[in-house]
Amino acid sequence: MNEQDLRRLLTVSVEDVRPSHPATAGWERARRTRRTRLAVGAVALAVALIGGGTVAALRPPADPPPDQSVAPTPTVEPSHAPPVVRAPAELTFPPDPLARLSGPATVRLSERPVQRALALFQQLTEEYRADGPVRILGDDGVVRSLDVVTPAPTRDEGGNQAPAVKPGVLSPDGRSAAFAQTDELIMVDLTMATVRRIPLDGYLELVVWASDRVLVGGDDRTYAVDRVTGAASEVDVSAWDLVAPDPAAGRDAALVEVGGLTLRSRTREGTVRSEQRITGSALPSPYQVNEFYGRGWLHGERLARAAWITNDEIGGAEGVAVLDARTGAVAHVLDLGRDRWKSCCEVLGWDNEGAVLLRLQPTGVARWHPETGEITGVVRDLPGVVALAG
């Protein structure tokens, strides 16, 4: 028997011998079987998912899933008041620097000039006559007395008198004051406590600061006085109808008058540029403006002035109107009602937030925001005349 025959014989004999570790061999066969089944199952599952996903993508669902997105937060619009608002019976009076004017002066202007004055105040008696010196409220909170000059009451040709302190006598920058007097204009530098007298002819009663000029006049004439040189010339405007310009308008801003129910624009020299009829078509019936009084004040393109109005109760109620200075359309009215003094509520100007400051006789000052309708008190008890810086 050669080597090849011997190898074949051994191979045949080994094929009939069982493994020496049958349990190990069985577990190995079982492991291979499970592996094969898992592989086949995974393939089948993948085929099913791919097929089902394709069908779902091609066929839209009958009922769409609920919307789980977050709704956008609504935008809160600023409050806009109706064209007419009524003043409440009682006002709140938050703390305000102007309330210091109700107390006495603690120092004289000559001893301690101001850097900037916020307001002037002249206390009055029941007979509407000056009662003590003019008070000056500085931006430092100190109340001073005007001791460098004592302005005399103004008067007209008939001898009727009025206090020298009126709305408009304090310059918009709070550095100067100007007082109309018979036959002269008194100009006071409040930062230097100095006085300048400019001779002029006539019964002068009213003052308006207009950029680089002071406009001063009475019943029959109005002068334009240069703030630096003191040079004066007559200008064809009415001191009674003239509206105080916006301090931000600049030197070449038009002069605006409100005479009767006519809005008139003039050049710097006094030539008429345009006229508009003042209308109240935006006001609810029966509201209308009957007549204006006191000083008017510009703030941008808005004009505020006290007026007698017709409301839903009477004609001749007290009110304040804000109108478009370009078109003459009345946009807002503050209805102050009937149970007040006649001519109770002259406008004192605008604040830097676009609110109208007004007198509430007999002794109060109030703030009205035309856009929101909010009305609050400023000073509760201030018996006299107030002039505010612009």
VOPAGU-2260 file (C-alpha; in pm, 1 decimal, decimal comma):
REM VOPAGU-2260
SITE   aa  ch    i         X         Y         Z
SITE  MET   A    0       0,0       0,0       0,0
SITE  ASN   A    1     155,0     315,5    -110,0
SITE  GLU   A    2     128,3     665,6      57,8
SITE  GLN   A    3    -163,5     781,9    -159,5
SITE  ASP   A    4    -372,7     474,7     -73,0
SITE  LEU   A    5    -299,8     519,2     295,5
SITE  ARG   A    6    -417,6     892,0     286,5
SITE  ARG   A    7    -746,1     795,8     115,7
SITE  LEU   A    8    -813,0     522,5     372,8
SITE  LEU   A    9    -758,0     761,1     662,9
SITE  THR   A   10    -988,0    1024,2     511,7
SITE  VAL   A   11   -1277,2     778,3     475,8
SITE  SER   A   12   -1238,1     655,8     829,7
SITE  VAL   A   13   -1242,7    1008,6     975,9
SITE  GLU   A   14   -1570,4    1100,1     802,3
SITE  ASP   A   15   -1757,6     839,7    1007,4
SITE  VAL   A   16   -1632,7     964,5    1345,7
SITE  ARG   A   17   -1868,8    1212,9    1539,7
SITE  PRO   A   18   -1726,4    1524,5    1702,2
SITE  SER   A   19   -1581,3    1482,2    2044,3
SITE  HIS   A   20   -1777,8    1797,4    2173,6
SITE  PRO   A   21   -2136,6    1756,1    2043,1
SITE  ALA   A   22   -2281,2    2042,2    2260,9
SITE  THR   A   23   -2031,5    2294,7    2129,0
SITE  ALA   A   24   -2101,8    2194,0    1772,8
SITE  GLY   A   25   -2479,3    2221,4    1831,0
SITE  TRP   A   26   -2454,9    2573,0    1974,7
SITE  GLU   A   27   -2238,1    2672,6    1677,5
SITE  ARG   A   28   -2501,0    2543,0    1431,2
SITE  ALA   A   29   -2777,7    2718,0    1625,5
SITE  ARG   A   30   -2583,2    3048,5    1625,3
SITE  ARG   A   31   -2533,0    3028,4    1250,8
SITE  THR   A   32   -2906,4    2957,6    1204,9
SITE  ARG   A   33   -3012,1    3260,6    1416,4
SITE  ARG   A   34   -2766,9    3483,7    1229,0
SITE  THR   A   35   -2911,1    3372,5     898,0
SITE  ARG   A   36   -3271,2    3427,7    1013,9
SITE  LEU   A   37   -3189,2    3777,5    1151,5
SITE  ALA   A   38   -3025,3    3877,6     828,5
SITE  VAL   A   39   -3323,2    3756,5     625,4
SITE  GLY   A   40   -3565,9    3939,2     862,3
SITE  ALA   A   41   -3371,1    4263,2     841,7
SITE  VAL   A   42   -3375,8    4256,5     466,4
SITE  ALA   A   43   -3749,7    4187,4     462,2
SITE  LEU   A   44   -3816,8    4472,4     708,8
SITE  ALA   A   45   -3609,9    4715,1     504,0
SITE  VAL   A   46   -3796,9    4622,5     189,7
SITE  ALA   A   47   -4129,4    4670,4     366,0
SITE  LEU   A   48   -4032,6    5010,6     506,9
SITE  ILE   A   49   -3900,3    5140,0     178,6
SITE  GLY   A   50   -4205,8    5021,4      -4,7
SITE  GLY   A   51   -4447,3    5158,6     253,8
SITE  GLY   A   52   -4265,3    5492,1     275,2
SITE  THR   A   53   -4276,3    5531,4    -100,8
SITE  VAL   A   54   -4649,0    5460,2    -108,8
SITE  ALA   A   55   -4713,2    5703,0     178,8
SITE  ALA   A   56   -4514,2    5974,3       4,6
SITE  LEU   A   57   -4705,2    5926,1    -320,4
SITE  ARG   A   58   -5049,8    5915,6    -154,4
SITE  PRO   A   59   -5143,0    6218,4      65,3
SITE  PRO   A   60   -5302,6    6134,8     399,9
SITE  ALA   A   61   -5679,6    6164,0     429,0
SITE  ASP   A   62   -5655,1    6362,5     755,8
SITE  PRO   A   63   -5356,0    6602,6     785,1
SITE  PRO   A   64   -5172,6    6596,3    1118,8
SITE  PRO   A   65   -5267,1    6864,4    1371,5
SITE  ASP   A   66   -5075,3    7193,8    1350,6
SITE  GLN   A   67   -4830,7    7200,3    1638,8
SITE  SER   A   68   -4667,7    7532,9    1543,1
SITE  VAL   A   69   -4662,7    7822,9    1794,6
SITE  ALA   A   70   -4895,9    8110,4    1710,0
SITE  PRO   A   71   -4716,7    8446,9    1661,1
SITE  THR   A   72   -4735,8    8693,0    1949,2
SITE  PRO   A   73   -4983,2    8971,9    1860,8
SITE  THR   A   74   -4828,5    9316,7    1816,7
SITE  VAL   A   75   -4953,1    9575,7    2065,3
SITE  GLU   A   76   -5030,8    9898,3    1880,6
SITE  PRO   A   77   -4979,3   10232,2    2058,5
SITE  SER   A   78   -5289,8   10379,5    2214,1
SITE  HIS   A   79   -5470,3   10636,5    2000,5
SITE  ALA   A   80   -5728,4   10860,0    2159,6
SITE  PRO   A   81   -6053,3   10954,7    1984,9
SITE  PRO   A   82   -6071,5   11307,8    1839,6
SITE  VAL   A   83   -6247,4   11435,9    2153,1
SITE  VAL   A   84   -6166,8   11346,5    2514,6
SITE  ARG   A   85   -6319,9   11483,9    2833,1
SITE  ALA   A   86   -6113,8   11597,6    3126,8
SITE  PRO   A   87   -6179,8   11382,5    3433,8
SITE  ALA   A   88   -6346,0   11538,7    3736,2
SITE  GLU   A   89   -6037,5   11467,2    3946,9
SITE  LEU   A   90   -5675,3   11464,6    3828,9
SITE  THR   A   91   -5379,5   11278,7    3971,9
SITE  PHE   A   92   -5072,7   11490,8    4048,5
SITE  PRO   A   93   -4747,6   11295,3    4009,0
SITE  PRO   A   94   -4435,7   11467,4    4148,4
SITE  ASP   A   95   -4312,2   11739,5    3911,9
SITE  PRO   A   96   -4028,3   11996,8    3934,6
SITE  LEU   A   97   -4272,7   12281,9    3860,1
SITE  ALA   A   98   -4437,5   12221,7    4197,3
SITE  ARG   A   99   -4139,0   12398,4    4353,0
SITE  LEU   A  100   -4280,7   12728,2    4223,4
SITE  SER   A  101   -4554,1   12710,9    4484,5
SITE  GLY   A  102   -4294,1   12771,8    4754,9
SITE  PRO   A  103   -4110,6   13100,4    4821,5
SITE  ALA   A  104   -3782,6   13196,3    4658,0
SITE  THR   A  105   -3475,9   13099,1    4859,8
SITE  VAL   A  106   -3210,4   13312,2    4686,4
SITE  ARG   A  107   -3192,5   13626,7    4473,5
SITE  LEU   A  108   -3103,1   13607,7    4104,0
SITE  SER   A  109   -2825,4   13865,2    4145,9
SITE  GLU   A  110   -2657,5   13638,5    4402,3
SITE  ARG   A  111   -2692,5   13318,8    4205,8
SITE  PRO   A  112   -2781,0   13343,8    3834,6
SITE  VAL   A  113   -2922,8   13037,8    3659,6
SITE  GLN   A  114   -2767,0   12824,8    3390,0
SITE  ARG   A  115   -3115,5   12765,5    3253,7
SITE  ALA   A  116   -3459,0   12860,8    3383,7
SITE  LEU   A  117   -3745,3   12613,1    3358,0
SITE  ALA   A  118   -4023,8   12857,6    3443,6
SITE  LEU   A  119   -4118,0   13200,4    3569,6
SITE  PHE   A  120   -4405,2   13260,6    3808,7
SITE  GLN   A  121   -4582,3   13574,6    3926,4
SITE  GLN   A  122   -4812,9   13534,3    4224,2
SITE  LEU   A  123   -5132,8   13737,7    4198,2
SITE  THR   A  124   -5388,2   13877,0    4438,4
SITE  GLU   A  125   -5761,3   13819,0    4405,1
SITE  GLU   A  126   -5774,7   14148,9    4216,3
SITE  TYR   A  127   -5531,2   14002,3    3960,1
SITE  ARG   A  128   -5241,1   14222,6    4063,0
SITE  ALA   A  129   -4879,3   14125,0    4124,9
SITE  ASP   A  130   -4814,0   13993,4    4474,3
SITE  GLY   A  131   -4440,7   13983,0    4542,1
SITE  PRO   A  132   -4137,5   13941,6    4312,6
SITE  VAL   A  133   -4120,3   13720,2    4004,3
SITE  ARG   A  134   -3999,8   13369,9    4091,5
SITE  ILE   A  135   -3751,7   13186,3    3870,0
SITE  LEU   A  136   -3720,5   12807,1    3880,2
SITE  GLY   A  137   -3374,2   12700,8    3766,4
SITE  ASP   A  138   -3277,0   12363,3    3623,8
SITE  ASP   A  139   -3093,3   12304,4    3951,7
SITE  GLY   A  140   -3428,2   12300,8    4134,1
SITE  VAL   A  141   -3362,8   12627,8    4317,6
SITE  VAL   A  142   -3630,2   12901,4    4317,4
SITE  ARG   A  143   -3485,0   13251,4    4282,7
SITE  SER   A  144   -3641,4   13594,8    4304,9
SITE  LEU   A  145   -3600,9   13839,3    4015,8
SITE  ASP   A  146   -3435,5   14127,2    4199,3
SITE  VAL   A  147   -3247,3   14303,0    3916,4
SITE  VAL   A  148   -3565,5   14460,5    3775,8
SITE  THR   A  149   -3931,7   14493,9    3867,0
SITE  PRO   A  150   -4146,1   14494,9    3551,9
SITE  ALA   A  151   -4450,0   14720,5    3570,3
SITE  PRO   A  152   -4795,6   14591,9    3475,5
SITE  THR   A  153   -4876,2   14627,7    3106,6
SITE  ARG   A  154   -5163,6   14848,4    3000,9
SITE  ASP   A  155   -5358,1   14942,1    2692,8
SITE  GLU   A  156   -5472,8   15283,2    2570,9
SITE  GLY   A  157   -5786,9   15259,2    2782,7
SITE  GLY   A  158   -5584,0   15211,1    3102,1
SITE  ASN   A  159   -5664,5   14840,8    3150,7
SITE  GLN   A  160   -5375,8   14666,3    3324,2
SITE  ALA   A  161   -5237,3   14311,8    3326,5
SITE  PRO   A  162   -4937,2   14140,4    3491,3
SITE  ALA   A  163   -4606,1   14174,4    3310,1
SITE  VAL   A  164   -4544,3   13798,4    3335,6
SITE  LYS   A  165   -4738,8   13619,4    3063,1
SITE  PRO   A  166   -4698,2   13287,4    2882,4
SITE  GLY   A  167   -4421,2   13342,5    2629,1
SITE  VAL   A  168   -4195,8   13587,4    2814,7
SITE  LEU   A  169   -3933,1   13319,9    2890,7
SITE  SER   A  170   -3702,7   13229,2    2601,3
SITE  PRO   A  171   -3716,7   12867,6    2474,2
SITE  ASP   A  172   -3359,0   12804,6    2592,7
SITE  GLY   A  173   -3443,3   12936,0    2941,1
SITE  ARG   A  174   -3154,2   13180,8    2940,2
SITE  SER   A  175   -3342,6   13509,2    2894,4
SITE  ALA   A  176   -3671,6   13677,6    2971,3
SITE  ALA   A  177   -3839,7   13964,5    2788,0
SITE  PHE   A  178   -4109,5   14188,7    2933,1
SITE  ALA   A  179   -4330,8   14417,8    2727,0
SITE  GLN   A  180   -4372,3   14758,9    2885,7
SITE  THR   A  181   -4526,0   15085,8    2780,0
SITE  ASP   A  182   -4274,7   15249,7    2540,6
SITE  GLU   A  183   -4003,2   14989,9    2596,3
SITE  LEU   A  184   -3897,1   14626,2    2600,3
SITE  ILE   A  185   -3702,5   14495,3    2900,2
SITE  MET   A  186   -3465,7   14204,8    2827,9
SITE  VAL   A  187   -3307,7   14016,1    3118,4
SITE  ASP   A  188   -3010,9   13781,8    3081,3
SITE  LEU   A  189   -3090,6   13525,7    3351,9
SITE  THR   A  190   -2745,9   13366,3    3329,6
SITE  MET   A  191   -2569,7   13698,3    3400,3
SITE  ALA   A  192   -2842,4   13877,3    3601,2
SITE  THR   A  193   -2817,1   14179,7    3371,9
SITE  VAL   A  194   -3087,7   14405,5    3227,9
SITE  ARG   A  195   -3117,9   14580,4    2892,5
SITE  ARG   A  196   -3389,3   14834,7    2810,6
SITE  ILE   A  197   -3487,0   14893,4    2445,8
SITE  PRO   A  198   -3697,1   15206,1    2382,9
SITE  LEU   A  199   -4005,6   15149,9    2165,2
SITE  ASP   A  200   -4320,9   15349,8    2107,7
SITE  GLY   A  201   -4667,5   15244,0    2213,4
SITE  TYR   A  202   -4866,7   15043,2    2462,7
SITE  LEU   A  203   -4679,9   14712,7    2441,4
SITE  GLU   A  204   -4833,3   14410,5    2612,3
SITE  LEU   A  205   -4725,2   14081,2    2454,1
SITE  VAL   A  206   -4395,4   13906,8    2376,4
SITE  VAL   A  207   -4313,9   13613,5    2147,1
SITE  TRP   A  208   -3966,7   13461,4    2106,7
SITE  ALA   A  209   -3901,9   13376,5    1741,3
SITE  SER   A  210   -3555,5   13230,8    1680,7
SITE  ASP   A  211   -3309,3   13524,7    1665,6
SITE  ARG   A  212   -3579,9   13785,9    1729,9
SITE  VAL   A  213   -3823,2   13893,8    1997,0
SITE  LEU   A  214   -4163,9   14003,5    1864,5
SITE  VAL   A  215   -4333,2   14251,5    2094,7
SITE  GLY   A  216   -4652,9   14445,6    2040,3
SITE  GLY   A  217   -4996,7   14557,4    2144,9
SITE  ASP   A  218   -5319,6   14663,2    1980,4
SITE  ASP   A  219   -5179,6   14882,6    1704,7
SITE  ARG   A  220   -4827,4   14763,5    1621,7
SITE  THR   A  221   -4572,0   14483,9    1653,6
SITE  TYR   A  222   -4193,2   14519,1    1656,9
SITE  ALA   A  223   -3928,3   14263,5    1566,0
SITE  VAL   A  224   -3627,7   14315,8    1794,7
SITE  ASP   A  225   -3291,2   14155,2    1723,2
SITE  ARG   A  226   -3186,4   13954,0    2028,0
SITE  VAL   A  227   -2819,0   14048,4    1995,1
SITE  THR   A  228   -2809,4   14405,7    1868,5
SITE  GLY   A  229   -3145,0   14529,5    1998,0
SITE  ALA   A  230   -3226,8   14679,1    1658,1
SITE  ALA   A  231   -3603,3   14704,0    1608,6
SITE  SER   A  232   -3832,5   14734,6    1307,5
SITE  GLU   A  233   -4207,8   14709,5    1265,9
SITE  VAL   A  234   -4348,0   14386,2    1120,7
SITE  ASP   A  235   -4697,3   14332,0     983,4
SITE  VAL   A  236   -4828,8   14068,0    1226,5
SITE  SER   A  237   -5075,9   14078,0    1513,6
SITE  ALA   A  238   -4920,9   14027,2    1857,1
SITE  TRP   A  239   -5255,6   13885,5    1973,0
SITE  ASP   A  240   -5297,0   13634,3    1689,0
SITE  LEU   A  241   -4931,1   13535,3    1653,6
SITE  VAL   A  242   -4849,6   13170,7    1732,3
SITE  ALA   A  243   -4527,5   13096,8    1921,2
SITE  PRO   A  244   -4294,5   12919,0    1673,8
SITE  ASP   A  245   -4141,5   12578,9    1737,5
SITE  PRO   A  246   -3789,4   12647,5    1875,6
SITE  ALA   A  247   -3655,0   12376,6    1642,7
SITE  ALA   A  248   -3798,5   12543,9    1330,6
SITE  GLY   A  249   -3504,3   12778,2    1271,6
SITE  ARG   A  250   -3457,6   13135,2    1162,5
SITE  ASP   A  251   -3646,5   13119,1     833,0
SITE  ALA   A  252   -3959,0   12947,4     964,8
SITE  ALA   A  253   -4287,9   13105,0     863,0
SITE  LEU   A  254   -4478,2   13320,6    1108,6
SITE  VAL   A  255   -4820,4   13171,8    1182,7
SITE  GLU   A  256   -5128,5   13361,7    1295,1
SITE  VAL   A  257   -5469,4   13237,4    1404,0
SITE  GLY   A  258   -5723,6   13516,3    1369,1
SITE  GLY   A  259   -6084,7   13417,3    1421,7
SITE  LEU   A  260   -6109,8   13077,5    1250,8
SITE  THR   A  261   -5848,1   13156,9     986,0
SITE  LEU   A  262   -5497,8   13012,2     985,5
SITE  ARG   A  263   -5252,6   13246,9     815,1
SITE  SER   A  264   -4888,6   13186,3     721,7
SITE  ARG   A  265   -4654,5   13484,2     675,7
SITE  THR   A  266   -4296,3   13533,7     571,9
SITE  ARG   A  267   -4035,5   13659,2     815,6
SITE  GLU   A  268   -4111,2   14013,6     698,2
SITE  GLY   A  269   -4487,0   13968,4     746,5
SITE  THR   A  270   -4605,9   13909,6     387,8
SITE  VAL   A  271   -4900,2   13668,2     368,9
SITE  ARG   A  272   -4802,9   13334,6     211,9
SITE  SER   A  273   -5123,1   13136,7     254,2
SITE  GLU   A  274   -5456,6   13130,0     434,1
SITE  GLN   A  275   -5656,8   12827,8     545,8
SITE  ARG   A  276   -6000,8   12803,6     697,8
SITE  ILE   A  277   -5990,9   12615,1    1029,2
SITE  THR   A  278   -6224,8   12316,8    1003,0
SITE  GLY   A  279   -6353,3   12056,4    1246,8
SITE  SER   A  280   -6480,6   11790,2    1006,1
SITE  ALA   A  281   -6288,5   11518,7    1193,8
SITE  LEU   A  282   -6477,3   11593,0    1517,2
SITE  PRO   A  283   -6793,5   11400,6    1610,1
SITE  SER   A  284   -7119,2   11597,3    1590,0
SITE  PRO   A  285   -7202,1   11841,9    1745,4
SITE  TYR   A  286   -6844,8   11929,8    1845,5
SITE  GLN   A  287   -6688,2   12237,6    1689,4
SITE  VAL   A  288   -6444,5   12514,7    1775,0
SITE  ASN   A  289   -6617,1   12851,7    1812,3
SITE  GLU   A  290   -6333,3   13087,8    1900,5
SITE  PHE   A  291   -5970,7   13077,5    2017,5
SITE  TYR   A  292   -5807,7   13271,4    2300,0
SITE  GLY   A  293   -5465,0   13301,0    2461,3
SITE  ARG   A  294   -5132,2   13222,3    2297,6
SITE  GLY   A  295   -5107,5   12949,3    2035,4
SITE  TRP   A  296   -4803,2   12720,7    2028,6
SITE  LEU   A  297   -4642,4   12525,1    1744,7
SITE  HIS   A  298   -4478,5   12185,5    1788,6
SITE  GLY   A  299   -4362,0   12057,7    1451,8
SITE  GLU   A  300   -4672,2   12074,0    1232,6
SITE  ARG   A  301   -4918,6   12073,7    1523,6
SITE  LEU   A  302   -5068,2   12385,2    1678,3
SITE  ALA   A  303   -5227,9   12396,2    2024,4
SITE  ARG   A  304   -5448,1   12675,3    2155,0
SITE  ALA   A  305   -5724,5   12725,3    2409,7
SITE  ALA   A  306   -6074,1   12769,5    2268,3
SITE  TRP   A  307   -6440,2   12798,9    2341,6
SITE  ILE   A  308   -6614,9   12500,3    2191,2
SITE  THR   A  309   -6956,9   12351,2    2131,0
SITE  ASN   A  310   -6991,5   12010,7    2296,2
SITE  ASP   A  311   -7286,8   11773,6    2336,4
SITE  GLU   A  312   -7430,4   11989,9    2617,0
SITE  ILE   A  313   -7374,6   12359,4    2542,9
SITE  GLY   A  314   -7205,8   12611,7    2320,3
SITE  GLY   A  315   -6926,6   12807,7    2483,8
SITE  ALA   A  316   -6768,2   12526,1    2686,0
SITE  GLU   A  317   -6399,5   12552,6    2768,5
SITE  GLY   A  318   -6157,3   12342,6    2565,7
SITE  VAL   A  319   -5816,4   12306,6    2405,0
SITE  ALA   A  320   -5772,4   12228,0    2035,1
SITE  VAL   A  321   -5480,6   12077,0    1845,1
SITE  LEU   A  322   -5484,8   12134,9    1470,9
SITE  ASP   A  323   -5272,1   12072,9    1164,8
SITE  ALA   A  324   -5072,8   12389,7    1106,3
SITE  ARG   A  325   -5059,2   12318,4     730,6
SITE  THR   A  326   -5427,2   12258,0     659,0
SITE  GLY   A  327   -5615,5   12409,6     953,6
SITE  ALA   A  328   -5792,4   12079,9    1028,1
SITE  VAL   A  329   -5869,6   12028,0    1397,0
SITE  ALA   A  330   -5740,6   11684,7    1496,3
SITE  HIS   A  331   -5792,4   11672,4    1875,6
SITE  VAL   A  332   -6007,1   11851,8    2130,1
SITE  LEU   A  333   -5985,6   11839,2    2508,7
SITE  ASP   A  334   -6335,5   11906,8    2643,0
SITE  LEU   A  335   -6302,3   12088,6    2976,0
SITE  GLY   A  336   -6675,9   12136,0    3023,3
SITE  ARG   A  337   -6882,2   12428,4    3146,8
SITE  ASP   A  338   -6819,6   12451,3    3521,4
SITE  ARG   A  339   -6495,3   12649,1    3501,9
SITE  TRP   A  340   -6387,6   13009,5    3501,2
SITE  LYS   A  341   -6423,8   13187,1    3170,2
SITE  SER   A  342   -6092,7   13174,0    2980,5
SITE  CYS   A  343   -5976,3   12931,0    3246,4
SITE  CYS   A  344   -5735,9   12721,9    3050,2
SITE  GLU   A  345   -5476,7   12903,8    2842,8
SITE  VAL   A  346   -5213,4   12682,9    2677,7
SITE  LEU   A  347   -4861,9   12730,6    2820,5
SITE  GLY   A  348   -4671,6   12535,0    2556,5
SITE  TRP   A  349   -4558,1   12180,7    2469,1
SITE  ASP   A  350   -4324,4   11954,0    2660,7
SITE  ASN   A  351   -4049,2   11746,4    2499,9
SITE  GLU   A  352   -4274,6   11439,3    2485,6
SITE  GLY   A  353   -4539,1   11604,2    2269,6
SITE  ALA   A  354   -4783,3   11685,1    2550,5
SITE  VAL   A  355   -4970,7   12013,4    2586,2
SITE  LEU   A  356   -4927,9   12203,8    2912,5
SITE  LEU   A  357   -5225,1   12418,4    3010,0
SITE  ARG   A  358   -5354,4   12632,6    3291,3
SITE  LEU   A  359   -5648,9   12502,1    3492,2
SITE  GLN   A  360   -5795,8   12795,3    3682,0
SITE  PRO   A  361   -5814,2   12891,3    3948,3
SITE  THR   A  362   -5473,3   12754,0    4046,8
SITE  GLY   A  363   -5376,8   12437,5    3863,0
SITE  VAL   A  364   -5150,8   12330,1    3576,3
SITE  ALA   A  365   -5222,2   12014,1    3374,6
SITE  ARG   A  366   -5056,3   11804,2    3105,9
SITE  TRP   A  367   -5255,3   11654,5    2813,5
SITE  HIS   A  368   -5121,1   11401,5    2561,5
SITE  PRO   A  369   -5342,2   11446,8    2252,2
SITE  GLU   A  370   -5232,9   11117,5    2093,2
SITE  THR   A  371   -5319,8   10901,2    2392,2
SITE  GLY   A  372   -5583,1   11117,3    2562,3
SITE  GLU   A  373   -5400,9   11095,5    2897,2
SITE  ILE   A  374   -5454,5   11395,0    3127,2
SITE  THR   A  375   -5260,6   11441,0    3450,2
SITE  GLY   A  376   -5200,5   11724,0    3692,5
SITE  VAL   A  377   -4867,4   11905,2    3715,1
SITE  VAL   A  378   -4917,4   12159,3    3995,1
SITE  ARG   A  379   -5225,7   12159,7    4212,9
SITE  ASP   A  380   -5208,0   12503,9    4374,7
SITE  LEU   A  381   -5027,2   12786,3    4195,6
SITE  PRO   A  382   -5230,5   13109,9    4215,1
SITE  GLY   A  383   -5070,8   13332,4    3953,7
SITE  VAL   A  384   -4923,5   13346,9    3603,7
SITE  VAL   A  385   -4676,6   13088,9    3470,7
SITE  ALA   A  386   -4434,6   13117,4    3179,7
SITE  LEU   A  387   -4247,0   12805,7    3067,2
SITE  ALA   A  388   -3928,0   12760,6    2867,2
SITE  GLY   A  389   -3970,5   12592,0    2528,9
